[in-house]
Amino acid sequence: MSGTVLIRVEDNYGTPAAYPANENGRLFCAMTGCLTLRPSDLKRIQALGFEVVIERRDDAAVLESLGVPA
């Protein structure tokens, strides 16, 4: 999975934000100096030959991450 950037999209006050979900994503965030990856960052990452993949979580996993038993 070395050529893959895994992101988790979350809603921040009505605006979607792409958070890194693997080491490649965290490295790109460190290079940009931001906690999230902007759409322009994702386009540049793809231009470098990386595949950008959105992490999919089911509703039960989301509830569990919030501390609510499913």
KABEL-V609481 format. One record per residue. N is the residue number from 1. RES is the residue in one letter. PHI is phi in whole degrees, -180 to 180 (999 if undefined). Layout:
N;RES;PHI
N;RES;PHI
//
This chain:
1;M;999
2;S;-73
3;G;-99
4;T;-122
5;V;-113
6;L;-95
7;I;-123
8;R;-119
9;V;-94
10;E;-127
11;D;-91
12;N;-114
13;Y;54
14;G;89
15;T;-117
16;P;-70
17;A;-130
18;A;-98
19;Y;-97
20;P;-69
21;A;-125
22;N;-148
23;E;-63
24;N;-60
25;G;-63
26;R;-65
27;L;-65
28;F;-65
29;C;-63
30;A;-63
31;M;-70
32;T;-84
33;G;78
34;C;-120
35;L;-82
36;T;-125
37;L;-103
38;R;-78
39;P;-55
40;S;-65
41;D;-64
42;L;-64
43;K;-65
44;R;-68
45;I;-61
46;Q;-65
47;A;-64
48;L;-79
49;G;101
50;F;-85
51;E;-95
52;V;-99
53;V;-121
54;I;-92
55;E;-70
56;R;-105
57;R;-126
58;D;-81
59;D;-60
60;A;-65
61;A;-67
62;V;-65
63;L;-62
64;E;-64
65;S;-65
66;L;-88
67;G;87
68;V;-102
69;P;-65
70;A;-81
//
